[in-house]
Amino acid sequence: MRNLLIAGNWKMNHTPMQSRSFFTDLSKLTSSVGTQHEVLVCVPFLSIEASMDATRKVQGVQIGAQNLHFENDGAYTGEISASMLREVGVRYVILGHSERREYFGETDTIINKKVVKALENNLSPILCVGEVLAQRKSGEQNQVVRTQLVGALSDIDAASMANIVIAYEPVWAIGTGETASPQQAQDMHAYIRSVVSDLYSTKVADKVKILYGGSMKPDNAAELLSQPDVDGGLIGGASLKADSFNAIIEIANELKK
């Protein structure tokens, strides 16, 4: 059975000081999270070290990053390399998020380079895929997601898939208050697993964690996390407050024990 991964994505929120306050608040709610499953918070670059220091008060919380550059070093002003993340103790990094695709023009080819570089540096990519509203309405969602997966996983071997997490983002449900129904989430997660099976094998696909990344909140987490192919959440707004994030963690700990 796949353990759940509850991953917060703070995006461009929380300074180092605010990050410390968040984990202080979380520690007041519980001194040990992720007792049944993994818990991760992907924070802004400048908040990584402060968050790692603060999480010493909360057993079981890992700190991740939200992006990296696909080159080792060089004249790339404003960028962060995989080796830099690894040196400060990061294990997970979000790659291919819909906001990176939309606002920064990241293509499947660029995302593939980032996935390769992350793996070379012993980082686990959380690879994001998903369709926009127009694609969902036109029934193209499966083809869109398959194209993203095939492109991002180009030249990635089966052994490396053990270190990759996939996150499904129904882009139309991010920051809009909309949420895919549990059945819509399950259908797409099952489809993603079938694509991984086609690319590699059923054995590989059965082990890959697939997270739901579309406005998961305490009031819908149980239904979403109960779906057989939903292996956790990539949580945005609800991860910014300790009480709502902890509520989702507690829900996860009650499921799939």
N, C-alpha and C positions, 0 to 999 in steps of 0.2 A: 504494500500500500504506500502511496506517495504521501509524505507529510505535507501539511499546508505551509505556505510561505506568505506571511502578512508583511507587505512592503509598503512603507510610506514614501511618497514622492513630494517633497516640500516645494519643488520648483524654485522660483526666485523669492522665497520667503524665509524669514527667521535669520537674524544676525547671529554671530557667535554668542552674544549675551542672551538673546532670546532663546537660542538653542539650549543653553544651560538651564534656563528657567523651565523650558518644556520638559527636560528630563528630570529636573527636580520635582516638577508636578507629577510626572509619571511614577517616580519612585514613591511618592506619597500614596498613590493608588495601589501599587504593587511593588514589592522588592524583587520579584522574579517573574518575568514574562516569557512567553514562548516555551512553557514547560512541556507542551505537547508538540509544538510546531516551531518553525523558524520565524523570527521577527527581525525586520530590517527597516532602517530609515535612511533614505537617500537624500542627503542634505546639500546645500550649496557648497562649493569648494571651500570658501573661507570659514565655513562652520564645521568642517570635518574634524579637525583636531579638538576643538572645543566640545563637540558632541561625543567624541571618543572618550575624552576625559570625564565628561558628565555621566556617561553610561556605565561607569564603574559602580555607580550607585544602583544600577538596575541590571541585574543578572539576565543574560539571554538576549540582549538587544545588540544587533550588528549595525554598523554605519556603512553606507554605500555612497557612491557618487552618481551624478546625473548625466555625465557625458565624458568623452575623452577625444583626443586627436589621434589620427591613424599613423602619424610619424613618431619616431622615437624622440626627436629633438629638432632644433633648428629655428629658422626665422618665421615663426608662426605666432605673432603677437596676440596675447590674450588667451592662448590655448593651454591645455593641460595634457601631459602625456600619461600613458598607462603606467610607466615605471614610477612616475611621481606619485600616482595614486597607490601603487603597491607599496611604496616605501613608507607611506603614512599609515598603512595597515588596512586599506580598503580591500574588500574581497569582491563585492558586487558593483556593477556599473550599468545604469540604464542606457540603452543605445536604440536609436531609431524612433524615439518618441514622436508622436504626431506633431507636436509643436516644433521639434527640430526639422521635421520634414516640411512643414508649412512655412515657418518663419525664416528658416535658415537654408532652405533649398537642398536639404540632404536627400540624396537619391539612394536607391538600393545598392548601388555600387559603392558609394561612400560608406554606407552603413556596414556593408560586407567587410570593407577594409578595417573598420573600427572593431568589428567582431573578431577578425583575425588577430589584430594587435592586442586586444584584451586577452584572448586565449594564450597568446605568446608570453604574456606577462602574468599568467596564472590568476587572471581575473575572470569572474563569471559574468557574462553579459546577460542582462535582462532585455531581450530583443522584443521590441514593440511592433505590432502589426495591427492594421485595422482600416475600416472603410469610413468615408464621409457619408453624410446623409443622402446626397444625390445617388451615390453608388448603392446604398442600401435600398432606396426606393426603386431603383431600376433593376434590382436583383443581381447586381454585379459583385456583391460582397465576397463570395467565395473565390471568384477569379482574382479579385484585387488582393486578397489575403494570400492566396497561393503564389501570385507573382512576387509579392513582398518576401515571402518565406524562401522561395527558390533563389531570389537575388541575394538576400542577406546571408544565406547559408552556402553560397557558392564556394566550392573547394574546402568546405568544413567536413572533416571525416567523422565517422560514426562514434569513435572514441571521444571526440571533443564534445559531442552532444550531451554527455553526462555533466558537463559544466555550463550548459546553456539553459536559461529559463526563458520561456516565451510569454509575453503579455499581450492579450487581446484587448485592443482599445476600440470600442465602437466610438469613433471620433464624434459622432453626433450626440453622444451622451456625456462628453467631458465638459464640465463647467457650465452645462446648460440646465442642470436639474433633471434632465431625462436619464433614464436608466434602461438598459436592455432588460427585457423580462428574463427570469431565470431560464425559461426554455430557449429563448434566443441566445443567451450566453452559452448554455449547454450545447446547442446545435453547432455554434461556431467553434467552441473548444473541441468538440468531437471531430469536426472537420479539420481543424488544425492538426490534431493528433493523427488523422488519416493521411494528411500531406506528409508529415514527418515519417510515417510508416512507409509511404511510397518512396520517399527520398532515401530512407535508410532501412528500417525493418520494424516490424511490430514490436519486437523486444526493446528497441531503442525508444520508440514512440511511447510505450507504456511507462517508461521511466522519466520522461520529460515533464517537468512542472509547467503548467499553463495557467497563468494568472488572469483574473478579470480586472480590467483597468478602466471602467466606466462609471464613475460616481458611486462607488461602494460606500455605504454608510451603515451605522449601527442598525437602522430599521430595515435594511434589505440584505445585510450580510449573511444572515443564517440561510435564507432561501438560496442565495447565489452560491455560498460555500458548500451547500448540501448537494449540489449537482455533481454527478460522478466524474466529470472531466474538468471541473473547476478546482484548481489546486492552490487557491489563495487569491490575494488581491493586490493590485498596484493602486494604492489609495492616495488621492490628492487632497482635497479640502478637508476630509475627515481625519487626516493624519496631522493636521496643524495644531489641533488641540488635544492635550493629553487625555482628557476624559473620553472623547469620541474614539480616539485611536485605541485606548485601552479597552473600550467596550467591544470593539471588533476583535481584538486579541482574545478577550474572554469568550466571545462567541466561537471563535476558531478552536479554542481549547476544549470546548464542549462537543465539538464535532470530530468525526473520523478518528476517534481514539483507538 
